[in-house]
């Protein structure tokens, strides 16, 4: 897809991945970019997260992002920090920038293995030369074991565009699910406004997707604005949320071993925070996920997950629905188990619950728990 | 096993379970019992939990417990409350007690299905007549899909005995893992002291066991004292902790689909609460559980789980060990993957991590995540 005005992107293969798939990507802008950053809450983080965080704290614009897949450069001790800085410096040089402080870095893949930094440094001039306006190469270069590339785009009425790429829950030995997202827009917005809206957007999208409850050491979500097209800020935030939600759902659907996308919609909550927490708890429950895998209309597990989410609820008014069928409303409701189970055989499953105490709502997305998930993650791969 | 002095127990079959296995149990004492109670934090709870909680709040002694398996009597609306009270009243009558206020009740099994209360009421005189001093029948009568009965006993130097039974993480359609524990002792202890020590014991034992992260609507852990034997309170608390820890480990080992018991030992923590939280987070990680299932010495997943546990750690000093082999100490350590993997093939797996910031420690217990878990919980059983 065509990237927003002012951006150039590339994705090439330099050999970090043994598979020969693309593993080095760049995002570049000739003019300084306004940007906003959200990263993992894990206390163990990769050097790229530490460096990007400090650049975010400085509040200065950047001009590029360099991302490699196949190696997360995490838990590598001091050498990891040196390699991360080398990666950013080499990218700055290849792109003709003043230095590493103009370049964000991101890495995803195996942890605890030294980065093949020479391959990356050697490949960067080639990546710089390959810059163009199509996002597909970039979307491919950030994947690990994802089965499909993930992109989403929305055009604003005034002509601005929002385009994002993401990688999801591929599990790389000996690593964990990692969620990386890079969103570009040419909509004009100042740094403070962009940061405020990005925080709201991430809370309603990427922070609502769960594959297995494990938070990675390398997760990050970044939005960049080239500011070349005037835009209405409300419309921009709505477009960002649509793009981010689409990417989050794509990540959930492509979770390891997943055969179904589960959307959990929580209504009747005291406030939006509680609605989102309850939705996340249901989407993250192994028991719910396994029941959905088996197309089992097991409302007791949904009810129990809501109950342990630490949210206000009125038990006598709690409702539970699956694929639109009401299964519980203060007490068990009669339903045709065969009919509901058949409806649950879809690869798009909607679970709904109403907490019966307010009017706030929220959504979360996850995937079913399959034997495939266990097989993929139990494989002895050392 | 022989129950402590002053107790009489029974376990019989009345037909709540279709399998014909024992499903009605009682604990009885001729004299009033001092007791302490700990129950699920789930906001959705069964009527027995509500009633027992209110009896606990009253601070009055009780004389008996009635427990049925095969039906949790949860999410049954008002009828559930009526049935629970009927169960306790019938037990009081069969045992010659003054009324339901002298009888705690517990139910485990399917939720959202009406209790076959007549079968239970009819069976209670038979259960009362079957009272004896052997705990095995009781241990069997509280099981659902557990594969083995769970009992533990410790004798104090002064002659007092602590004996407990538990049921664990059998998954009953459409229900969730449920943990019930009943511990009896003849050690003399007053109510306040027993409550204080039970709270400490439960935090270090049952609250440290995780099978799939789902907290049931019916979980409870109760200790009763007949007070017939003088005892040292420190020795009593140690014995309670040993019995409770043994039962917690038996529950973890018998988790649905489990092939291994995982013990996670966390050291070097700021305080015990953080040590226990970090241990629980590792024991509950799907990625860690799947790696252990596959005997994969995947230290990156342990490190990442520790990192998201919201505990103080010093990354440069964090250590990770599996079966005694050091895999990570501030940076990856060299190890023979084949040797460590072979060691992980045991059905007793010890994972250790040191947080490098203090001297507190804690343990948690869990089980591996197998294809069997998914199969059991995905089966369409409606």
Interface residues (C-beta under 8 A of the other chain):
Chain A: X41 X42 X43 X44 X45 X74 X75 X76 X77 X79 X110 X111 X112 X113 X171 X173 X174 X175 X176 X177 X212 X213 X214 X215 X216 X217 X284 X285 X286 X287 X290 X291 X293 X294 X295 X296 X297 X298 X299 X300 X301 X303 X304 X305 X306 X307 X308 X309 X310 X311 X313 X315 X316 X318 X328 X330 X331 X332 X337 X341 X369 X370 X371 X373 X374 X375 X377 X378 X379 X380 X381 X382
Chain B: X41 X42 X43 X44 X45 X74 X75 X76 X77 X78 X79 X110 X111 X112 X113 X171 X173 X174 X175 X176 X177 X212 X213 X214 X215 X216 X217 X285 X286 X287 X290 X291 X293 X294 X295 X296 X297 X298 X299 X300 X301 X303 X304 X305 X306 X307 X308 X309 X310 X311 X313 X315 X316 X318 X328 X330 X331 X332 X337 X340 X341 X369 X370 X371 X373 X374 X375 X377 X378 X379 X380 X381 X382
